[in-house]
Amino acid sequence: MNQSPRLDAAERAELTRLLPPPGDPELPADRHRLLKDAFMQQITEHPAAAPRRRLLLLAAPVAAAVLVAVIVATITLNRSTTAATSPVVAVAAGDATKVAPLMERVALVAGKKPQVPVGKDEYVYIRSRTAGLVFTTENDSGHLEAGVDAQVLGPVHSREIWVPASHGSEGLIREEDDTFGLEGATPNSRYADLPTDPAALLRKIYADTKGQGPGPDEEAFDFIGTALRESLLPPQVTAALYRAAAKIPGVVLIADSVDAQGRHGVAIARTEESGERREWIFSATTLEYLGERSYLVRDTRTGKAGMLTGTTAVLERGVVQKQGDLPQ
């Protein structure tokens, strides 16, 4: 994985000026909980009833995503479903005024990275650590509904994914000891070929996601998050995505966040209508993208304010010849 250029003293001072004072990171002892049991958020035995699964971390067609969810549901529910609580994080106030300056600095760093060529028959490899919500019990009907049946955060675990560079190839996901094919997986080119002008890019994103989900701004933010998380993009496309994200209403800066690897950073976040905040985390030293975190900002049917609902840390990206290969 390419190393990001480190910031000089003046740049670090400017970044510090942009950030609001961090809050007290310490929580009461009784609010800390161990991560428990297995992975997946919104599981059902009936694919037609499956809710949208954001933390699958790949924008695959619905049929493929549901197939993976059903397979993992069986594995998850057979392992252990005894967890009763999820970790709780502090819900910090966000600052909308500092989003654009930070995103501009992040974009400048991203735009200077060397481009990694991806052949049309190759695969983009991403290695990460991740965790998502899992149902705690099975009910008599076997049907479980997110927001109704109890869920907690599963344990942080390893994840590897092989994303085809172009249409027509099957993807591959390896979660711990389980491996799943992704027929019809969204190719890396879906994001790599996006416009490099931020205004044109944002118009295209809104057009491509029109009518999806609860609202256009939420869908645009989610689209960019997917593009950043599991793809390998030309530097100028990555920079354009950051600049476009700064234009989405409701986006705020969070002074301190933590990814699934325990790395602290500054975050850009947006709260969904459901009450779940999704954060993209960047290193405060290099401004490199680290991963994501999501949690509830208010009490909902899923849980109490501060309940952690997902966490990810991207550890490696590369290009390989075929599924299962590792970058050299």
Backbone bond lengths (Angstrom), bond angles and torsions (degrees), N, CA, C in turn:
res aa  C-N    CA-C-N  psi(-1)  N-CA   C-N-CA  omega(-1)  CA-C   N-CA-C  phi
1 M - - - 1.462 - - 1.520 108.83 -
2 N 1.320 116.03 134.66 1.449 120.21 -178.24 1.511 111.04 -67.24
3 Q 1.310 115.46 141.58 1.460 120.64 178.30 1.525 110.05 -86.91
4 S 1.307 117.46 138.57 1.455 121.43 177.17 1.521 109.09 -78.90
5 P 1.352 117.50 146.23 1.471 119.33 175.77 1.511 110.50 -64.74
6 R 1.310 116.03 139.94 1.459 120.65 179.86 1.532 109.13 -80.92
7 L 1.307 115.47 149.64 1.448 120.70 -177.99 1.530 110.13 -82.31
8 D 1.331 115.28 146.24 1.462 118.36 176.20 1.528 109.26 -81.78
9 A 1.333 116.41 177.81 1.468 120.78 -173.93 1.523 111.85 -60.90
10 A 1.332 117.08 -40.41 1.464 119.89 -179.30 1.510 111.26 -65.34
11 E 1.329 116.43 -40.49 1.463 120.24 179.47 1.516 111.24 -66.94
12 R 1.334 116.51 -39.63 1.465 119.09 177.83 1.520 110.98 -64.25
13 A 1.327 116.21 -39.25 1.465 119.57 178.51 1.523 110.86 -63.78
14 E 1.336 116.18 -40.45 1.463 119.76 179.14 1.522 111.22 -65.35
15 L 1.338 116.66 -40.65 1.458 120.22 177.67 1.525 110.34 -62.97
16 T 1.329 117.10 -42.29 1.461 120.69 178.53 1.520 111.21 -60.45
17 R 1.329 116.14 -38.16 1.464 120.21 179.03 1.525 111.63 -64.40
18 L 1.336 116.09 -34.10 1.459 120.45 -178.68 1.512 112.76 -70.09
19 L 1.315 116.40 -29.45 1.453 119.70 -171.82 1.518 111.91 -84.99
20 P 1.332 116.98 138.90 1.465 119.36 172.61 1.514 109.96 -71.65
21 P 1.332 118.24 159.05 1.468 120.10 179.00 1.515 110.29 -58.65
22 P 1.342 118.97 131.94 1.462 120.70 179.28 1.510 111.28 -66.90
23 G 1.333 115.14 148.72 1.460 119.77 176.25 1.506 111.32 -79.84
24 D 1.306 115.09 177.74 1.459 120.97 177.97 1.509 108.78 -71.00
25 P 1.372 118.58 115.59 1.456 119.83 -176.81 1.515 113.87 -75.28
26 E 1.314 117.45 -9.82 1.452 119.23 -176.08 1.523 110.65 -81.65
27 L 1.327 116.70 133.95 1.454 122.73 174.77 1.528 108.65 -110.82
28 P 1.338 117.89 156.37 1.463 119.10 174.43 1.518 110.82 -56.07
29 A 1.317 114.86 146.49 1.464 119.40 -174.98 1.518 112.60 -58.45
30 D 1.357 116.06 -33.97 1.455 117.76 -176.55 1.521 113.15 -75.41
31 R 1.355 117.47 -2.93 1.456 119.59 178.58 1.522 112.69 -99.74
32 H 1.333 116.34 -7.92 1.463 119.77 176.00 1.533 109.84 -83.63
33 R 1.261 116.62 134.54 1.470 120.75 178.55 1.530 109.31 -135.73
34 L 1.323 115.71 152.25 1.455 120.05 175.17 1.522 110.15 -74.47
35 L 1.341 116.27 146.90 1.462 119.82 171.38 1.535 108.06 -68.80
36 K 1.307 117.72 137.48 1.454 120.47 -172.36 1.522 111.98 -131.68
37 D 1.383 113.48 155.57 1.455 126.04 171.38 1.514 114.53 48.54
38 A 1.286 118.70 -154.64 1.466 121.32 -161.95 1.515 114.77 -104.95
39 F 1.379 113.92 -173.59 1.466 122.23 -165.19 1.518 112.08 -100.53
40 M 1.294 116.55 148.36 1.462 132.78 166.84 1.515 110.98 124.56
41 Q 1.276 115.01 142.94 1.468 122.76 -176.96 1.505 110.16 -99.65
42 Q 1.000 159.24 -148.44 1.420 165.18 139.30 1.531 111.38 21.78
43 I 1.355 116.31 72.12 1.456 121.69 -175.99 1.521 109.88 -103.22
44 T 1.315 117.13 143.73 1.462 121.91 174.63 1.504 109.73 -149.79
45 E 1.316 116.70 151.54 1.455 120.15 176.30 1.520 111.67 -80.35
46 H 1.342 117.42 -11.96 1.448 120.92 -178.44 1.518 108.13 -111.18
47 P 1.359 119.89 107.14 1.449 121.60 -175.19 1.509 113.82 -55.37
48 A 1.336 119.15 -34.66 1.455 120.23 -177.26 1.516 112.03 -65.33
49 A 1.324 116.75 -23.45 1.461 119.99 -177.84 1.517 112.68 -97.14
50 A 1.332 117.12 2.17 1.463 120.06 -174.71 1.508 111.21 -69.57
51 P 1.352 119.25 125.64 1.459 120.95 175.43 1.512 110.64 -71.57
52 R 1.348 116.13 165.19 1.455 119.37 -178.99 1.505 110.02 -63.05
53 R 1.330 115.79 135.93 1.456 122.57 -175.08 1.517 110.00 -109.53
54 R 1.335 118.23 93.38 1.457 120.87 -177.37 1.523 111.35 -68.39
55 L 1.323 117.94 -39.35 1.458 120.18 -172.62 1.508 113.61 -82.41
56 L 1.350 118.12 11.54 1.452 119.19 167.58 1.519 109.22 -64.60
57 L 1.351 115.82 -25.64 1.454 123.03 173.41 1.513 113.46 69.52
58 L 1.334 117.19 23.48 1.446 120.64 173.21 1.503 107.28 -150.88
59 A 1.317 117.65 129.36 1.461 120.50 -178.11 1.518 109.53 -82.86
60 A 1.313 117.61 62.59 1.450 122.80 178.85 1.512 109.37 -81.35
61 P 1.364 117.94 161.63 1.460 119.89 175.03 1.509 110.78 -56.72
62 V 1.336 116.24 155.39 1.462 121.20 -174.01 1.513 111.58 -56.79
63 A 1.310 117.84 -42.80 1.463 120.09 -176.71 1.515 111.47 -60.82
64 A 1.332 116.41 -42.82 1.467 119.61 179.82 1.508 111.04 -66.81
65 A 1.334 116.49 -42.21 1.465 120.20 -179.16 1.513 110.99 -63.37
66 V 1.327 116.93 -41.78 1.461 120.32 179.67 1.523 110.69 -65.19
67 L 1.344 116.73 -39.69 1.454 119.67 178.90 1.513 111.14 -59.35
68 V 1.340 117.02 -45.47 1.461 120.67 177.81 1.522 110.53 -62.30
69 A 1.342 116.92 -42.23 1.465 120.75 -178.74 1.510 111.15 -61.67
70 V 1.331 117.19 -40.98 1.464 120.64 -179.23 1.518 110.83 -66.15
71 I 1.345 116.54 -42.29 1.468 119.86 179.38 1.518 110.97 -62.58
72 V 1.335 115.86 -47.65 1.457 119.81 -178.68 1.518 110.96 -68.51
73 A 1.332 117.00 -30.59 1.462 119.81 177.88 1.517 110.61 -59.55
74 T 1.319 116.34 -44.10 1.457 120.26 -179.72 1.518 110.94 -62.21
75 I 1.340 115.79 -45.20 1.463 119.77 -179.70 1.518 110.43 -65.20
76 T 1.326 115.68 -44.80 1.467 120.21 -176.79 1.510 112.03 -62.10
77 L 1.307 117.52 -49.67 1.450 120.81 -174.18 1.520 111.89 -72.04
78 N 1.323 116.83 -20.48 1.457 119.22 177.92 1.518 112.59 -83.16
79 R 1.328 117.16 -19.71 1.466 118.95 -176.46 1.527 110.95 -77.87
80 S 1.300 115.98 -62.64 1.450 119.49 -179.31 1.507 109.13 -168.69
81 T 1.328 118.56 136.34 1.452 121.45 179.62 1.530 110.15 -135.20
82 T 1.309 115.47 45.35 1.459 120.10 -174.23 1.527 112.94 -102.07
83 A 1.358 117.56 -6.25 1.464 119.49 -176.33 1.517 110.47 -66.69
84 A 1.327 117.22 146.44 1.459 120.80 -176.64 1.515 112.76 -124.95
85 T 1.316 118.65 -14.44 1.454 121.12 -177.39 1.519 110.35 -137.64
86 S 1.333 115.78 161.08 1.458 122.70 175.06 1.520 109.33 -118.24
87 P 1.330 117.93 156.62 1.465 119.69 174.30 1.523 110.57 -58.60
88 V 1.306 115.89 149.88 1.464 122.25 -179.49 1.525 108.18 -119.37
89 V 1.333 116.04 135.05 1.460 121.29 178.88 1.523 109.12 -117.77
90 A 1.314 115.91 159.67 1.461 120.73 177.23 1.524 109.53 -73.03
91 V 1.319 117.17 133.87 1.463 122.30 177.98 1.531 107.84 -90.13
92 A 1.326 116.20 98.50 1.465 121.12 -176.73 1.522 110.38 -85.00
93 A 1.314 115.47 154.29 1.462 120.81 175.29 1.525 109.58 -73.19
94 G 1.324 116.77 143.46 1.444 121.30 178.30 1.517 111.43 -100.34
95 D 1.329 116.55 160.61 1.456 122.31 -178.99 1.528 108.70 -126.61
96 A 1.328 117.00 110.16 1.466 121.20 -178.19 1.522 112.26 -75.13
97 T 1.326 117.96 -24.52 1.465 120.87 -174.20 1.528 113.21 -71.36
98 K 1.326 117.52 -20.19 1.461 120.77 -175.76 1.522 113.50 -103.98
99 V 1.337 116.68 5.38 1.464 120.25 -179.72 1.524 111.33 -67.37
100 A 1.324 117.45 -52.18 1.465 120.79 -175.95 1.528 112.85 -60.95
101 P 1.360 119.95 -46.39 1.469 118.62 177.31 1.529 113.74 -59.89
102 L 1.340 116.48 -41.13 1.460 118.44 179.90 1.521 111.03 -68.14
103 M 1.336 117.62 -43.87 1.457 120.31 -179.47 1.527 111.90 -63.90
104 E 1.322 116.80 -32.57 1.461 119.43 176.61 1.516 110.36 -65.95
105 R 1.317 118.04 -40.86 1.464 121.34 178.67 1.523 110.73 -68.28
106 V 1.327 117.08 -41.29 1.466 120.95 176.67 1.530 110.03 -61.99
107 A 1.328 116.48 -41.84 1.460 120.58 -179.94 1.527 111.69 -64.51
108 L 1.326 117.32 -39.82 1.456 120.29 179.10 1.524 111.40 -62.64
109 V 1.339 116.69 -41.99 1.470 120.46 177.38 1.529 110.64 -65.42
110 A 1.338 116.98 -46.28 1.467 120.83 -178.92 1.522 111.44 -61.99
111 G 1.332 116.09 -38.53 1.459 119.69 -177.38 1.513 114.54 -68.87
112 K 1.336 117.12 -16.85 1.466 121.12 179.90 1.522 113.46 -90.05
113 K 1.320 117.09 -6.17 1.460 119.28 -179.40 1.531 110.90 -70.53
114 P 1.320 118.36 148.42 1.469 119.85 176.61 1.522 110.87 -69.08
115 Q 1.313 116.37 143.95 1.460 120.24 179.43 1.517 110.22 -78.26
116 V 1.330 116.36 135.64 1.464 122.65 177.20 1.523 107.92 -100.59
117 P 1.325 119.14 115.03 1.466 120.17 -178.72 1.522 111.62 -68.99
118 V 1.325 115.74 141.83 1.466 122.15 178.07 1.522 107.77 -126.07
119 G 1.340 117.17 113.85 1.458 121.32 178.75 1.511 111.64 -70.99
120 K 1.333 117.55 153.39 1.460 120.78 -174.35 1.518 113.08 -64.88
121 D 1.329 118.67 -21.24 1.465 121.69 179.08 1.527 112.61 -103.65
122 E 1.319 116.65 8.50 1.463 120.96 -178.14 1.533 110.50 -95.53
123 Y 1.343 114.30 -179.70 1.462 121.08 -179.11 1.522 109.73 -129.27
124 V 1.320 115.33 142.37 1.462 121.14 172.27 1.526 107.51 -90.50
125 Y 1.308 115.47 126.46 1.469 122.46 -178.17 1.520 109.14 -105.64
126 I 1.320 116.58 129.95 1.468 121.54 175.98 1.521 108.81 -129.72
127 R 1.319 115.98 127.68 1.470 121.54 175.74 1.524 107.89 -111.15
128 S 1.325 115.79 133.68 1.457 119.50 -176.61 1.525 110.92 -147.34
129 R 1.317 114.34 172.79 1.466 122.89 169.18 1.518 106.07 -118.04
130 T 1.316 118.26 137.20 1.451 119.73 -172.49 1.518 111.96 -154.43
131 A 1.319 115.31 161.34 1.458 121.96 173.37 1.517 108.12 -156.81
132 G 1.327 116.28 147.70 1.454 121.78 177.80 1.511 110.55 -141.23
133 L 1.316 116.13 179.42 1.456 120.43 -178.86 1.520 111.23 -71.93
134 V 1.321 115.14 147.27 1.458 122.27 177.59 1.523 107.70 -136.85
135 F 1.320 116.71 143.16 1.457 120.53 176.00 1.523 109.80 -68.66
136 T 1.330 116.04 142.93 1.463 119.95 -175.32 1.517 112.80 -88.19
137 T 1.332 118.41 -21.57 1.461 120.69 -178.03 1.510 110.49 -143.99
138 E 1.305 116.14 162.89 1.453 122.62 168.80 1.521 108.10 -101.35
139 N 1.341 116.70 138.95 1.453 118.19 175.41 1.528 110.40 -98.08
140 D 1.328 117.13 177.66 1.456 120.92 -173.10 1.522 112.80 -62.63
141 S 1.334 117.08 -35.76 1.463 120.03 -177.18 1.522 112.45 -80.25
142 G 1.323 117.40 -15.25 1.448 120.63 -176.17 1.514 113.10 81.14
143 H 1.337 117.44 -2.47 1.464 121.39 -179.93 1.523 109.58 -98.87
144 L 1.318 116.71 126.91 1.450 122.41 -179.03 1.520 109.12 -120.60
145 E 1.329 117.21 137.76 1.451 121.81 -175.71 1.520 110.18 -122.97
146 A 1.334 115.26 125.70 1.459 120.30 177.86 1.517 110.25 -62.42
147 G 1.335 116.38 137.62 1.441 121.57 -179.18 1.513 113.42 86.67
148 V 1.319 116.89 -7.79 1.461 121.93 178.80 1.524 109.89 -118.31
149 D 1.330 116.21 -55.66 1.455 120.92 177.49 1.523 110.11 -83.54
150 A 1.332 116.13 148.54 1.467 121.64 -174.91 1.524 111.48 -62.67
151 Q 1.335 115.43 137.13 1.457 122.25 177.27 1.527 109.74 -134.69
152 V 1.318 115.77 151.37 1.459 122.20 174.31 1.526 108.23 -140.10
153 L 1.306 116.13 167.53 1.453 120.40 177.94 1.526 109.89 -77.40
154 G 1.320 116.42 129.48 1.453 121.10 175.08 1.520 110.59 -76.03
155 P 1.331 117.03 177.48 1.470 120.23 -178.18 1.523 111.97 -74.03
156 V 1.305 116.08 148.31 1.462 120.97 172.98 1.528 108.35 -66.42
157 H 1.327 115.83 131.13 1.461 119.75 -176.67 1.521 110.09 -144.84
158 S 1.317 116.55 170.96 1.457 122.00 -178.08 1.525 110.99 -77.96
159 R 1.313 114.89 150.31 1.460 121.78 176.96 1.528 108.25 -146.24
160 E 1.319 115.91 133.42 1.458 121.79 172.99 1.519 107.72 -127.44
161 I 1.320 116.01 140.34 1.455 119.80 178.80 1.524 109.38 -137.65
162 W 1.325 115.19 140.72 1.459 122.98 175.84 1.523 106.96 -114.14
163 V 1.329 117.21 108.71 1.462 122.94 -177.76 1.519 109.16 -99.17
164 P 1.328 118.72 124.40 1.468 119.62 179.20 1.517 110.83 -63.27
165 A 1.330 115.55 144.45 1.462 119.52 -178.81 1.519 111.93 -69.38
166 S 1.333 117.10 -32.34 1.457 120.44 -176.13 1.520 110.25 -138.56
167 H 1.320 116.29 173.26 1.457 122.01 -178.32 1.529 110.70 -63.58
168 G 1.325 114.69 153.31 1.458 120.55 172.31 1.507 115.61 99.30
169 S 1.333 118.03 -6.01 1.461 120.99 -179.88 1.527 110.09 -113.15
170 E 1.314 115.37 150.91 1.455 120.90 178.63 1.517 110.11 -85.39
171 G 1.316 116.76 140.77 1.449 121.20 174.81 1.514 110.96 -89.46
172 L 1.309 116.03 177.21 1.461 121.26 -178.94 1.521 109.18 -145.73
173 I 1.331 116.61 137.88 1.460 123.29 175.12 1.524 108.54 -125.08
174 R 1.315 116.29 135.98 1.465 122.14 174.14 1.523 107.66 -123.27
175 E 1.329 115.94 112.66 1.472 122.40 178.47 1.522 107.31 -111.44
176 E 1.306 117.24 110.12 1.463 121.81 -177.28 1.531 108.90 54.06
177 D 1.328 118.61 -114.28 1.459 121.53 -178.49 1.519 112.93 -99.37
178 D 1.322 118.02 7.72 1.463 122.07 -176.14 1.524 110.07 -109.74
179 T 1.333 116.78 139.82 1.455 122.46 -178.68 1.521 109.23 -127.52
180 F 1.355 115.81 133.65 1.459 121.07 -177.71 1.519 109.80 -133.46
181 G 1.331 115.89 134.18 1.455 120.65 172.68 1.519 110.44 -82.06
182 L 1.325 116.62 150.61 1.451 122.35 178.37 1.522 109.48 -123.50
183 E 1.304 115.78 89.30 1.462 120.29 178.59 1.525 109.26 -70.55
184 G 1.322 116.59 134.34 1.462 120.21 -179.08 1.510 113.71 72.48
185 A 1.310 117.65 25.09 1.468 121.25 -178.46 1.520 111.15 -61.69
186 T 1.320 116.35 144.33 1.458 120.92 175.44 1.525 109.24 -62.89
187 P 1.323 118.69 123.65 1.466 120.29 -175.18 1.524 112.46 -77.32
188 N 1.311 114.92 162.08 1.463 120.62 178.13 1.527 111.03 -60.99
189 S 1.318 117.45 -31.23 1.461 121.32 -178.51 1.523 112.33 -63.73
190 R 1.344 117.48 -21.78 1.468 120.34 178.08 1.521 110.85 -56.44
191 Y 1.329 116.52 -35.36 1.452 121.91 -179.31 1.528 112.43 -102.12
192 A 1.320 117.01 -34.30 1.462 120.47 -177.97 1.521 112.18 -65.75
193 D 1.331 117.02 -25.64 1.466 120.58 -177.96 1.528 113.07 -94.23
194 L 1.299 119.17 12.01 1.454 122.26 179.86 1.528 110.81 -69.12
195 P 1.335 117.52 157.02 1.468 120.39 178.45 1.529 111.91 -62.00
196 T 1.314 115.84 153.15 1.469 120.59 179.24 1.519 112.40 -99.51
197 D 1.326 117.56 -5.31 1.461 120.94 172.91 1.523 108.46 -86.84
198 P 1.341 119.21 121.20 1.469 120.52 -173.81 1.522 114.30 -57.36
199 A 1.331 117.88 -40.08 1.462 120.24 -179.19 1.519 111.18 -66.86
200 A 1.338 116.44 -45.90 1.464 120.14 178.19 1.524 110.80 -64.82
201 L 1.320 116.33 -37.70 1.461 121.21 178.76 1.520 110.64 -62.42
202 L 1.318 117.19 -46.09 1.458 119.98 -178.00 1.531 110.80 -66.50
203 R 1.325 117.86 -37.80 1.465 119.95 176.23 1.515 110.99 -61.00
204 K 1.319 116.36 -41.90 1.466 120.42 179.72 1.527 110.80 -65.80
205 I 1.320 117.10 -41.50 1.466 120.32 179.63 1.525 110.68 -61.47
206 Y 1.326 116.76 -46.17 1.462 119.94 178.82 1.528 110.75 -62.59
207 A 1.314 117.24 -38.66 1.463 120.30 179.84 1.526 111.07 -68.37
208 D 1.333 116.81 -42.63 1.463 121.05 -177.31 1.526 112.49 -69.72
209 T 1.328 117.99 -27.11 1.463 121.41 -177.40 1.525 112.58 -104.54
210 K 1.320 117.43 8.13 1.466 121.07 -177.54 1.524 111.37 -58.03
211 G 1.331 115.72 131.14 1.456 121.08 178.52 1.507 115.02 83.40
212 Q 1.321 117.74 -1.17 1.466 121.19 179.94 1.531 109.73 -95.18
213 G 1.319 116.15 139.13 1.451 119.95 173.11 1.513 113.57 67.65
214 P 1.331 117.04 -169.44 1.468 122.24 -173.67 1.515 114.97 -76.88
215 G 1.336 119.05 -19.32 1.452 119.50 -177.63 1.513 112.12 -170.92
216 P 1.348 118.53 153.94 1.462 121.51 -175.62 1.523 114.41 -65.55
217 D 1.341 117.76 -37.94 1.462 119.64 -179.00 1.524 111.17 -68.06
218 E 1.321 116.44 -41.28 1.460 120.76 178.01 1.522 110.58 -62.40
219 E 1.340 116.49 -42.82 1.459 120.04 -178.88 1.524 111.47 -68.51
220 A 1.329 117.43 -36.06 1.464 119.98 178.22 1.523 110.94 -65.10
221 F 1.326 116.75 -43.59 1.463 120.69 178.70 1.526 110.46 -63.70
222 D 1.327 116.57 -40.80 1.453 120.62 179.73 1.526 111.39 -66.67
223 F 1.324 116.82 -38.99 1.464 121.24 178.25 1.524 110.57 -59.98
224 I 1.336 116.74 -47.19 1.458 119.92 -179.45 1.524 110.44 -65.30
225 G 1.341 117.02 -39.64 1.456 120.03 177.65 1.517 112.25 -59.22
226 T 1.331 116.95 -40.76 1.464 121.30 177.41 1.516 110.72 -64.30
227 A 1.325 116.68 -42.52 1.457 120.75 -179.85 1.523 111.75 -63.06
228 L 1.318 117.30 -37.79 1.463 121.11 -178.53 1.516 112.20 -74.67
229 R 1.329 116.39 -30.43 1.464 121.20 -168.61 1.528 113.15 -78.00
230 E 1.303 117.99 -52.15 1.470 119.46 -173.50 1.518 110.74 -132.18
231 S 1.321 114.22 68.48 1.455 121.74 173.69 1.527 107.70 -158.84
232 L 1.316 115.83 170.65 1.462 121.90 175.05 1.523 106.10 -128.19
233 L 1.329 116.43 110.03 1.452 121.52 -167.47 1.525 111.77 -111.17
234 P 1.331 117.16 153.94 1.459 119.71 169.91 1.526 109.73 -59.89
235 P 1.312 118.76 143.26 1.468 121.09 -176.21 1.526 113.60 -52.83
236 Q 1.331 117.95 -40.02 1.463 119.65 -177.09 1.525 112.08 -71.38
237 V 1.327 118.00 -28.31 1.461 120.83 174.57 1.526 109.76 -69.66
238 T 1.329 116.44 -44.53 1.462 120.07 177.49 1.523 110.85 -58.43
239 A 1.330 116.82 -45.77 1.466 120.96 179.46 1.526 110.67 -61.09
240 A 1.322 117.57 -40.67 1.463 121.21 179.68 1.523 111.12 -65.93
241 L 1.322 117.13 -37.18 1.465 120.42 177.74 1.528 111.00 -62.42
242 Y 1.315 117.69 -42.02 1.461 120.46 178.66 1.524 110.97 -64.60
243 R 1.322 117.04 -44.14 1.468 119.92 179.85 1.528 111.09 -66.60
244 A 1.319 116.92 -36.47 1.469 120.68 178.00 1.525 110.54 -66.51
245 A 1.334 116.97 -40.84 1.465 121.17 -178.74 1.519 111.24 -59.45
246 A 1.330 116.76 -34.80 1.470 120.78 -179.16 1.517 112.19 -65.57
247 K 1.330 117.65 -17.79 1.461 122.03 -178.23 1.523 113.11 -91.78
248 I 1.325 117.73 -6.69 1.462 121.00 -177.52 1.529 109.39 -78.95
249 P 1.322 118.66 127.19 1.468 120.63 178.65 1.529 111.60 -59.12
250 G 1.341 114.71 142.93 1.460 120.50 176.12 1.513 115.36 90.51
251 V 1.326 118.19 -2.86 1.465 120.95 -179.29 1.529 109.16 -81.68
252 V 1.335 116.54 135.66 1.464 122.34 -177.99 1.522 110.50 -133.39
253 L 1.318 115.36 162.03 1.466 122.09 174.99 1.526 108.87 -97.12
254 I 1.336 116.01 134.83 1.464 122.99 175.13 1.531 107.28 -113.39
255 A 1.319 116.86 125.62 1.466 120.92 -170.86 1.519 113.78 -64.14
256 D 1.328 117.95 -33.54 1.469 119.71 -176.58 1.517 109.89 -145.39
257 S 1.322 115.25 131.22 1.459 121.79 176.10 1.519 107.96 -143.50
258 V 1.332 117.08 167.27 1.464 122.17 -176.63 1.520 109.04 -134.79
259 D 1.339 116.98 131.40 1.457 119.81 178.97 1.521 110.92 -89.14
260 A 1.313 117.19 -176.82 1.467 122.15 -175.44 1.517 113.29 -68.71
261 Q 1.312 117.61 -14.36 1.460 122.59 177.93 1.519 111.22 -94.50
262 G 1.341 117.51 0.38 1.459 121.20 -178.84 1.512 114.01 84.56
263 R 1.335 117.78 10.95 1.456 121.51 -178.90 1.533 109.91 -85.57
264 H 1.313 116.42 129.13 1.460 121.25 178.76 1.526 110.18 -85.88
265 G 1.317 115.44 150.89 1.447 120.70 177.34 1.511 110.93 -167.15
266 V 1.317 114.98 177.94 1.457 121.58 174.82 1.524 107.10 -91.87
267 A 1.334 117.24 147.84 1.465 120.01 -173.34 1.519 112.10 -127.16
268 I 1.310 114.65 150.32 1.451 123.41 168.80 1.523 105.85 -109.27
269 A 1.324 117.32 130.11 1.463 119.73 -168.97 1.527 111.26 -140.06
270 R 1.331 113.55 160.72 1.466 120.77 173.09 1.526 107.68 -147.43
271 T 1.324 116.37 139.64 1.459 121.15 179.74 1.519 110.15 -97.70
272 E 1.320 115.75 128.53 1.454 121.08 -179.48 1.522 110.79 -80.50
273 E 1.326 116.00 166.10 1.461 120.60 178.91 1.524 111.71 -59.69
274 S 1.320 116.38 -26.99 1.461 121.10 -179.32 1.520 113.03 -71.72
275 G 1.347 117.24 -10.78 1.461 120.79 -176.78 1.516 113.34 94.31
276 E 1.318 117.72 7.37 1.459 121.83 178.29 1.523 109.79 -98.90
277 R 1.339 116.28 127.03 1.466 121.64 176.58 1.522 108.69 -95.31
278 R 1.335 115.08 134.36 1.461 120.95 177.93 1.521 108.34 -114.84
279 E 1.331 116.36 126.93 1.463 122.32 -176.22 1.527 110.89 -116.04
280 W 1.327 116.49 136.99 1.464 122.37 167.27 1.523 106.22 -101.56
281 I 1.308 117.23 127.50 1.464 121.41 -171.37 1.533 110.09 -106.98
282 F 1.325 115.65 134.62 1.462 122.68 -179.96 1.529 110.02 -125.47
283 S 1.322 115.62 143.12 1.456 120.13 176.01 1.524 110.03 -62.16
284 A 1.326 116.91 131.27 1.459 120.85 177.12 1.523 111.72 -73.20
285 T 1.339 116.71 -13.55 1.464 121.02 -179.78 1.518 112.41 -92.29
286 T 1.334 116.90 -47.86 1.465 121.37 -175.82 1.523 113.26 -107.58
287 L 1.341 117.74 -14.45 1.466 124.25 -174.49 1.526 112.25 67.72
288 E 1.314 117.05 16.41 1.463 120.99 176.96 1.531 110.05 -75.69
289 Y 1.342 115.79 143.14 1.460 121.28 175.27 1.526 109.50 -64.25
290 L 1.338 117.02 128.24 1.462 121.72 -178.88 1.530 112.60 -104.00
291 G 1.327 116.82 -44.02 1.458 119.46 -175.66 1.518 110.82 167.84
292 E 1.329 115.71 -154.21 1.458 121.84 -176.02 1.525 110.96 -136.04
293 R 1.333 114.15 161.85 1.462 121.01 170.75 1.523 106.94 -148.85
294 S 1.322 116.98 144.13 1.457 120.86 175.36 1.524 109.07 -136.38
295 Y 1.348 114.69 146.86 1.465 120.27 -179.29 1.522 108.77 -162.14
296 L 1.314 115.97 165.68 1.451 121.72 -179.33 1.528 110.14 -84.10
297 V 1.319 116.40 136.50 1.460 119.75 177.39 1.522 111.60 -99.54
298 R 1.319 117.10 -8.44 1.468 121.91 176.01 1.525 108.22 -148.62
299 D 1.304 116.23 164.22 1.453 120.75 178.32 1.533 109.95 -65.80
300 T 1.313 116.58 131.92 1.457 122.26 177.88 1.519 108.58 -136.51
301 R 1.328 116.37 -177.79 1.463 119.74 177.07 1.520 111.27 -67.37
302 T 1.338 116.81 -21.63 1.463 120.02 179.05 1.521 111.46 -75.80
303 G 1.339 117.09 -38.11 1.459 119.70 -178.06 1.516 111.46 175.95
304 K 1.313 115.23 -170.68 1.454 122.84 -177.58 1.532 110.70 -86.66
305 A 1.325 115.53 161.23 1.459 120.98 176.66 1.524 110.53 -56.01
306 G 1.319 116.71 134.32 1.460 122.15 -178.96 1.512 113.93 95.42
307 M 1.328 118.13 -10.52 1.466 120.47 -179.61 1.526 110.28 -64.51
308 L 1.325 116.59 123.38 1.459 122.12 179.16 1.530 109.08 -73.20
309 T 1.335 116.53 127.18 1.466 121.11 -176.89 1.518 113.09 -112.35
310 G 1.311 118.13 -11.93 1.452 120.47 178.37 1.511 111.36 -173.24
311 T 1.316 116.78 151.34 1.463 121.55 178.34 1.519 109.12 -154.05
312 T 1.341 116.60 141.60 1.459 122.51 -177.74 1.517 109.56 -145.46
313 A 1.316 116.48 145.92 1.461 122.38 171.27 1.523 107.67 -135.47
314 V 1.316 117.04 118.80 1.465 121.35 176.97 1.525 107.97 -84.49
315 L 1.323 116.28 123.34 1.466 121.12 -173.95 1.522 113.50 -108.52
316 E 1.327 118.03 -26.05 1.464 119.82 -176.40 1.523 110.13 -158.14
317 R 1.319 115.34 141.79 1.471 122.42 171.99 1.518 107.97 -131.89
318 G 1.307 116.78 147.18 1.452 120.17 178.53 1.510 111.08 -169.11
319 V 1.332 115.41 -178.84 1.465 122.47 179.96 1.520 108.62 -123.49
320 V 1.337 116.22 132.89 1.467 121.23 -179.29 1.528 109.80 -131.84
321 Q 1.339 115.11 165.09 1.446 120.73 -176.45 1.526 113.51 -77.76
322 K 1.349 116.05 -35.50 1.458 118.52 -176.98 1.520 110.78 -150.59
323 Q 1.332 115.56 166.22 1.466 121.31 178.52 1.529 110.83 -55.70
324 G 1.308 115.47 139.31 1.462 120.22 178.76 1.507 114.36 89.70
325 D 1.349 118.02 -19.18 1.449 120.79 176.84 1.517 110.61 -70.68
326 L 1.334 115.84 153.95 1.468 121.58 175.66 1.522 109.25 -114.41
327 P 1.327 118.16 147.31 1.473 120.50 178.29 1.521 110.83 -59.22
328 Q 1.309 115.74 144.98 1.457 120.50 179.24 1.525 111.03 -80.91
